[in-house]
Amino acid sequence: MLTVMKFGGSSVANAEKIRHAASIIEKAYNKGESLVVVLSAQGKTTDMLKEKALELNKRPSKREIDMLLSTGEQQSVALMAICLGNMGLPAVSLNAAQVGIETDTAHGQARILRIDRERIRAELDNRRIVIVTGFQGIDRNDDITTLGRGGSDTTAVSLAAVLHADTCKIFTDVEGVFTADPRIVEKPIKLREIGYDEMLELSSLGTQVLMKRSVEMAKRYDVQLEVLSAEGNKPGTIVREVKRRMEEMKISGIAKDNNVARIAVVGVPDEPGIAFRVFNAMARAGINVDIILQSYGKDNTNDISFTVAIEDAEPAAEALSELQDSIGFDHLSVDTNVSKVSIVGAGMMSAAGIAALMFEALYDAKINIQMISTSEIKVSVLIDRAYADMAVQAIHSKFFGA
């Protein structure tokens, strides 16, 4: 049995935690499993390295930043191999170049193009535990690249895909995927399993358990994931293509996203092509738009509202301001004090009244809905940020009674 394991930064933050993670690896190895282990940098190492760079240069080269940040994962894998060696276990640490993780040249956000399996296979054939740096690759120029946020998850899933691993275990500081954030809801329910599509939605809607990019890859290559805690021995949540679902489980989770801003273009002329010009300006500025609402205003005008990531609010307003004279709209409104709260579930496709239950929960909590977006497996609402946690609690209580 071939297993890929991934340990995040908090799971290897110090010597004690490295020893604990090593004990998990030891148990699996002694059961006869072939193991590839992917590690993140220890604790806050990546943030610390970024701060050091900014002390010297406020706008450092992305290439040099990748060179710097890659050292964090190299420390982790070497320390883990040293720890396993002290336990009498055969282990070898490998960086991205040694493994042959080839990426494009987009420093800071590189995408994996191919992985050379030869070195890993050779080490596994010799019954060694292969410890691989997460978060990084090497481009056609032999320069080190990094994969962006959640890059170690992406590395682990990619290795599981090319090696045809039986499972990919993502060890984190939570016990699995819950129906809501345990920091918000007192007694959320841990899911035994969840489908790729539902996990993708939850990942894109603010849940931080798995990054969206790694789930996309897992779905594309049919890699079974398990999200579980590095601190306990409890089973986690399996992420895979779910064929069947209990009838009573209509939704799988509730997510909150505070990284949202609402843009309103007020008083646009009611004529063809206006919406195209507004959203073409967003596209040219490289700004992704989420929830969209058009409403009738006064005197043959409309109001167009939409949401963007909060860091895109100012660039969006600047791009739209340049159109004000040519379009002739009245004014812009930018609200950064909003949150998006969503319910996700494959069971919603065949169950009537799910959205109504969500809206009833918000009504009972006296929370006003500003905008609504729906798809086959999700319903999202935009509300005042001050009520976001209350909204999650109210919706969870309505669907799960806790």
FILOPA-484303 format. One line per field, with one value per residue (C-alpha): y, z, x; residue in one letter; residue number from 1. Coordinates in steps of 0.05 Angstrom, whole numbers, plus 5000, padded with zeros to 4 digits. Each point is the difference from the previous one (the first is absolute). Layout:
<rs>
c2 (Y; ...)
c3 (Z; ...)
c1 (X; ...)
aa (A; ...)
i (NUM; ...)
</rs>
This chain:
<rs>
c2 (5000; 5068; 5059; 5073; 5040; 5075; 5036; 5075; 5051; 4995; 4925; 5007; 5067; 4975; 4939; 4971; 5005; 4971; 4940; 4992; 5003; 4950; 4952; 5002; 4986; 4943; 4965; 5002; 4976; 4942; 4978; 4991; 5063; 5034; 5073; 5067; 5057; 5073; 5054; 5075; 5048; 5000; 5044; 5072; 4992; 5023; 5064; 5012; 4993; 5048; 5051; 4994; 5013; 5062; 5028; 5003; 5016; 5022; 4972; 4939; 4958; 4943; 4954; 5016; 4994; 4929; 4984; 5025; 4968; 4932; 4993; 4992; 4934; 4975; 5009; 4961; 4940; 4995; 5004; 4947; 4953; 5011; 4984; 4937; 4978; 5006; 4954; 4948; 5013; 5007; 5069; 5047; 5074; 5027; 5070; 5018; 4997; 4930; 4975; 5033; 5043; 5044; 5063; 5059; 5065; 5038; 5015; 5000; 4967; 4945; 4942; 4929; 4975; 4931; 4957; 4951; 4937; 4964; 5024; 4990; 4931; 4979; 5023; 4965; 4936; 5002; 5006; 5071; 5052; 5057; 5070; 5053; 5076; 5028; 5067; 5002; 4978; 5016; 5034; 4991; 5048; 4956; 5056; 4984; 5018; 4999; 4977; 5053; 4993; 4928; 4978; 4941; 4970; 5008; 4965; 4942; 4990; 5005; 4947; 4955; 5008; 4984; 4943; 4971; 5000; 4963; 5061; 5069; 5020; 5074; 5008; 5067; 5031; 4981; 4932; 5004; 5039; 5026; 5026; 5068; 5033; 4973; 5069; 5027; 4942; 4965; 4929; 4992; 4931; 4968; 4970; 4928; 5015; 5056; 5004; 5037; 5051; 5017; 5006; 5045; 5046; 5003; 5013; 5058; 5029; 5011; 4932; 4994; 4925; 4985; 5049; 4999; 4986; 4935; 4976; 5016; 4957; 4944; 4999; 5003; 4939; 4964; 5004; 4980; 5050; 4993; 5062; 4983; 5026; 4988; 5003; 4942; 4930; 5014; 4988; 5064; 5020; 4963; 5044; 4960; 4991; 4985; 4956; 4996; 5046; 4991; 5032; 5042; 5033; 5057; 5045; 4984; 5065; 5074; 5048; 5072; 5045; 5068; 5014; 5034; 5070; 5024; 5048; 5037; 5039; 5045; 5032; 4968; 5013; 4946; 4983; 4941; 4991; 5033; 4935; 4978; 5064; 4995; 4928; 5006; 5053; 4950; 4947; 5046; 5018; 4926; 5003; 4940; 5016; 4956; 5017; 5046; 5037; 5049; 5040; 5053; 5071; 5065; 5037; 4942; 4982; 4937; 4984; 4946; 4968; 4946; 4972; 4994; 4979; 5055; 5013; 5013; 5053; 5060; 4978; 4985; 5069; 5032; 4961; 5018; 5074; 5004; 4980; 5049; 5055; 4952; 4958; 5056; 4965; 5040; 4975; 4941; 4968; 4955; 4960; 4959; 4984; 4940; 4924; 4943; 4943; 4936; 4932; 4943; 4931; 4950; 4982; 5069; 4979; 4952; 5035; 5057; 5056; 5001; 5073; 5017; 4967; 5041; 5064; 4982; 4991; 5069; 5031; 4969; 5030; 5067; 5001; 5038; 4969; 5048; 4954; 4927; 4951; 4928; 4939; 4926; 4986; 5067; 5061; 5062; 5064; 5066; 5031; 5052; 4973; 5015; 4944; 4948; 4954; 5007; 4980; 4937; 4980; 5013; 4961; 4942; 4996; 5000; 4942; 4960; 5020; 5020)
c3 (5000; 4980; 5043; 4991; 5066; 5006; 5065; 5005; 5034; 5067; 5001; 4993; 5037; 5050; 5020; 5042; 4943; 4950; 5046; 5005; 4925; 4993; 5047; 4953; 4941; 5039; 5014; 4927; 4977; 5050; 4971; 4933; 4965; 4949; 5020; 4966; 5051; 4979; 5051; 5006; 5032; 5076; 5034; 4977; 4964; 4933; 5030; 5037; 4936; 4963; 5056; 4996; 4925; 5008; 5051; 4944; 4940; 4999; 4929; 4996; 4937; 4998; 4977; 5061; 5046; 4974; 5011; 5072; 5018; 4973; 5056; 5051; 4972; 4990; 5074; 5017; 4956; 5023; 5073; 4990; 4965; 5056; 5052; 4964; 4993; 5075; 5007; 4956; 4940; 4930; 4973; 4947; 4992; 4929; 4974; 4938; 4953; 5025; 4993; 4932; 5015; 4938; 4998; 4956; 5012; 5040; 5064; 5061; 4965; 4958; 4974; 4996; 4929; 5013; 5053; 4986; 5040; 4989; 5062; 5047; 4973; 5008; 5073; 5014; 4968; 5052; 5055; 5017; 5026; 4950; 5032; 4948; 5004; 4990; 4969; 4948; 4932; 4948; 4932; 4931; 5020; 5061; 5045; 5063; 4999; 5053; 4991; 5039; 5058; 5018; 4956; 5045; 4993; 4924; 5002; 5040; 4955; 4938; 5026; 5019; 4929; 4962; 5047; 4999; 5076; 5037; 5043; 5016; 5074; 5017; 5073; 5029; 5067; 4992; 5003; 4931; 4962; 5043; 4984; 5025; 5029; 5072; 5020; 4983; 5013; 5067; 4977; 4925; 4970; 4971; 4931; 4988; 4926; 4950; 4924; 4959; 4975; 5069; 5027; 4941; 5016; 5074; 4984; 4954; 5050; 5058; 5031; 5012; 5011; 4929; 4946; 4937; 4953; 5034; 5000; 4926; 4986; 5045; 4961; 4932; 5016; 5047; 5060; 5065; 5055; 5075; 5044; 5072; 5061; 5013; 5075; 5008; 4975; 4977; 4928; 4960; 4941; 4934; 4937; 4939; 4946; 5043; 4963; 5053; 5056; 5058; 4983; 5063; 4987; 4954; 5012; 5018; 5028; 5014; 4982; 5015; 4958; 5025; 4940; 4963; 4977; 4968; 4941; 4977; 4935; 5013; 4946; 4936; 4937; 4983; 4931; 4966; 5012; 5068; 5039; 4948; 5009; 5076; 5004; 4942; 5041; 5057; 4953; 4971; 5071; 5017; 5053; 5012; 5013; 5042; 5019; 4949; 5009; 4953; 5026; 4970; 5022; 4983; 4934; 4954; 5039; 5033; 5058; 4989; 5063; 5005; 5048; 4993; 5047; 5050; 4973; 4931; 5026; 4988; 4931; 4980; 5021; 4962; 4936; 5004; 5015; 4933; 4967; 5037; 4946; 4942; 5033; 5038; 5065; 5062; 5051; 5029; 5068; 5032; 5063; 5033; 5063; 4971; 5003; 4957; 5036; 4960; 5007; 4957; 4987; 4943; 5033; 4982; 4928; 5016; 5061; 4996; 5052; 5020; 4983; 5035; 5064; 4996; 4990; 5057; 5046; 4982; 5008; 5069; 5019; 4971; 4950; 4935; 4934; 4950; 4941; 4983; 4954; 4986; 4963; 5000; 5064; 5035; 5024; 5019; 5032; 5012; 5069; 5047; 5026; 5072; 4996; 4963; 5059; 5025; 4931; 4998; 5069; 4981; 4935; 5033; 5054; 4947; 4960; 5054; 5065; 5033)
c1 (5000; 5027; 4981; 5016; 5000; 5002; 5016; 4987; 5044; 4965; 5011; 5076; 5008; 5052; 5041; 4944; 4950; 5049; 5010; 4924; 4991; 5058; 4964; 4939; 5047; 5033; 4933; 4981; 5069; 4999; 4933; 5035; 4976; 5044; 5004; 5010; 4997; 4991; 5017; 4987; 5048; 5001; 4948; 5004; 5066; 4973; 4971; 5065; 5041; 4954; 5009; 5076; 4997; 4956; 5049; 5051; 4957; 4927; 4991; 5045; 5007; 4949; 5056; 5042; 4940; 4988; 5073; 4994; 4933; 5020; 5051; 4944; 4976; 5071; 5013; 4937; 5015; 5072; 4980; 4947; 5048; 5050; 4947; 4977; 5073; 5008; 4940; 5034; 4956; 5029; 4981; 5025; 4983; 4991; 4987; 4960; 5060; 5020; 4929; 4991; 4939; 4999; 4957; 4987; 5039; 4947; 5039; 4956; 4942; 5032; 4961; 5027; 5011; 5029; 5035; 5055; 4983; 5066; 5038; 4941; 4985; 5072; 5001; 4933; 5026; 5056; 4948; 5020; 4951; 5003; 4994; 4984; 4999; 4930; 4982; 5055; 5024; 5052; 4988; 5032; 5056; 5017; 4975; 4962; 4926; 4946; 4928; 4963; 4952; 4985; 5058; 5020; 4931; 5007; 5068; 4972; 4939; 5044; 5048; 4941; 4972; 5065; 5019; 4929; 4999; 4945; 4986; 5025; 4995; 5001; 5019; 4978; 4982; 4926; 4968; 4967; 4948; 4943; 4930; 5024; 5062; 5008; 5024; 4931; 4952; 5005; 4983; 5011; 4995; 5063; 4985; 5020; 5007; 4987; 4999; 5052; 4949; 4975; 5071; 5018; 4943; 5016; 5074; 4982; 4949; 5048; 5012; 5075; 5006; 5022; 5021; 4956; 5057; 5018; 4928; 4994; 5060; 4974; 4935; 5034; 5044; 4952; 5046; 4967; 5016; 4993; 5002; 5019; 5034; 5074; 4986; 4951; 4985; 4929; 4979; 4992; 4956; 5007; 4996; 4982; 4947; 4939; 4950; 4947; 4977; 4953; 4933; 4999; 5068; 4977; 5059; 5072; 5025; 4992; 5057; 5015; 5044; 5021; 5046; 4943; 4983; 4935; 5005; 4937; 4997; 4940; 4958; 5025; 4960; 4950; 5028; 5036; 5075; 5006; 5009; 5052; 5040; 4998; 5023; 5048; 5035; 5006; 5027; 5053; 5021; 5007; 4945; 4955; 4927; 4955; 4927; 4966; 4934; 4966; 4941; 4955; 5013; 4965; 4991; 5019; 5063; 5025; 5046; 5052; 5030; 5052; 5052; 5075; 5057; 5013; 5070; 4969; 4950; 5045; 5026; 4927; 4977; 5058; 4984; 4926; 5014; 5035; 4934; 4955; 5001; 4991; 4945; 4968; 4983; 4984; 5051; 5038; 4990; 5053; 4983; 5055; 4960; 4964; 5006; 4978; 4966; 4986; 4969; 5028; 4972; 4989; 4934; 4973; 4992; 4942; 4971; 4950; 4998; 5074; 5009; 4936; 5025; 5064; 4961; 4954; 5060; 5025; 4931; 4993; 5068; 4977; 5058; 4989; 5021; 5032; 5013; 4987; 5037; 4981; 5026; 4982; 5039; 5005; 4961; 5039; 4976; 5034; 4988; 5029; 5066; 4981; 4947; 5041; 5015; 4928; 4976; 5043; 4974; 4928; 5004; 5037; 4947; 4945; 5030; 5036; 4966; 5066)
aa (M; L; T; V; M; K; F; G; G; S; S; V; A; N; A; E; K; I; R; H; A; A; S; I; I; E; K; A; Y; N; K; G; E; S; L; V; V; V; L; S; A; Q; G; K; T; T; D; M; L; K; E; K; A; L; E; L; N; K; R; P; S; K; R; E; I; D; M; L; L; S; T; G; E; Q; Q; S; V; A; L; M; A; I; C; L; G; N; M; G; L; P; A; V; S; L; N; A; A; Q; V; G; I; E; T; D; T; A; H; G; Q; A; R; I; L; R; I; D; R; E; R; I; R; A; E; L; D; N; R; R; I; V; I; V; T; G; F; Q; G; I; D; R; N; D; D; I; T; T; L; G; R; G; G; S; D; T; T; A; V; S; L; A; A; V; L; H; A; D; T; C; K; I; F; T; D; V; E; G; V; F; T; A; D; P; R; I; V; E; K; P; I; K; L; R; E; I; G; Y; D; E; M; L; E; L; S; S; L; G; T; Q; V; L; M; K; R; S; V; E; M; A; K; R; Y; D; V; Q; L; E; V; L; S; A; E; G; N; K; P; G; T; I; V; R; E; V; K; R; R; M; E; E; M; K; I; S; G; I; A; K; D; N; N; V; A; R; I; A; V; V; G; V; P; D; E; P; G; I; A; F; R; V; F; N; A; M; A; R; A; G; I; N; V; D; I; I; L; Q; S; Y; G; K; D; N; T; N; D; I; S; F; T; V; A; I; E; D; A; E; P; A; A; E; A; L; S; E; L; Q; D; S; I; G; F; D; H; L; S; V; D; T; N; V; S; K; V; S; I; V; G; A; G; M; M; S; A; A; G; I; A; A; L; M; F; E; A; L; Y; D; A; K; I; N; I; Q; M; I; S; T; S; E; I; K; V; S; V; L; I; D; R; A; Y; A; D; M; A; V; Q; A; I; H; S; K; F; F; G; A)
i (1; 2; 3; 4; 5; 6; 7; 8; 9; 10; 11; 12; 13; 14; 15; 16; 17; 18; 19; 20; 21; 22; 23; 24; 25; 26; 27; 28; 29; 30; 31; 32; 33; 34; 35; 36; 37; 38; 39; 40; 41; 42; 43; 44; 45; 46; 47; 48; 49; 50; 51; 52; 53; 54; 55; 56; 57; 58; 59; 60; 61; 62; 63; 64; 65; 66; 67; 68; 69; 70; 71; 72; 73; 74; 75; 76; 77; 78; 79; 80; 81; 82; 83; 84; 85; 86; 87; 88; 89; 90; 91; 92; 93; 94; 95; 96; 97; 98; 99; 100; 101; 102; 103; 104; 105; 106; 107; 108; 109; 110; 111; 112; 113; 114; 115; 116; 117; 118; 119; 120; 121; 122; 123; 124; 125; 126; 127; 128; 129; 130; 131; 132; 133; 134; 135; 136; 137; 138; 139; 140; 141; 142; 143; 144; 145; 146; 147; 148; 149; 150; 151; 152; 153; 154; 155; 156; 157; 158; 159; 160; 161; 162; 163; 164; 165; 166; 167; 168; 169; 170; 171; 172; 173; 174; 175; 176; 177; 178; 179; 180; 181; 182; 183; 184; 185; 186; 187; 188; 189; 190; 191; 192; 193; 194; 195; 196; 197; 198; 199; 200; 201; 202; 203; 204; 205; 206; 207; 208; 209; 210; 211; 212; 213; 214; 215; 216; 217; 218; 219; 220; 221; 222; 223; 224; 225; 226; 227; 228; 229; 230; 231; 232; 233; 234; 235; 236; 237; 238; 239; 240; 241; 242; 243; 244; 245; 246; 247; 248; 249; 250; 251; 252; 253; 254; 255; 256; 257; 258; 259; 260; 261; 262; 263; 264; 265; 266; 267; 268; 269; 270; 271; 272; 273; 274; 275; 276; 277; 278; 279; 280; 281; 282; 283; 284; 285; 286; 287; 288; 289; 290; 291; 292; 293; 294; 295; 296; 297; 298; 299; 300; 301; 302; 303; 304; 305; 306; 307; 308; 309; 310; 311; 312; 313; 314; 315; 316; 317; 318; 319; 320; 321; 322; 323; 324; 325; 326; 327; 328; 329; 330; 331; 332; 333; 334; 335; 336; 337; 338; 339; 340; 341; 342; 343; 344; 345; 346; 347; 348; 349; 350; 351; 352; 353; 354; 355; 356; 357; 358; 359; 360; 361; 362; 363; 364; 365; 366; 367; 368; 369; 370; 371; 372; 373; 374; 375; 376; 377; 378; 379; 380; 381; 382; 383; 384; 385; 386; 387; 388; 389; 390; 391; 392; 393; 394; 395; 396; 397; 398; 399; 400; 401; 402)
</rs>
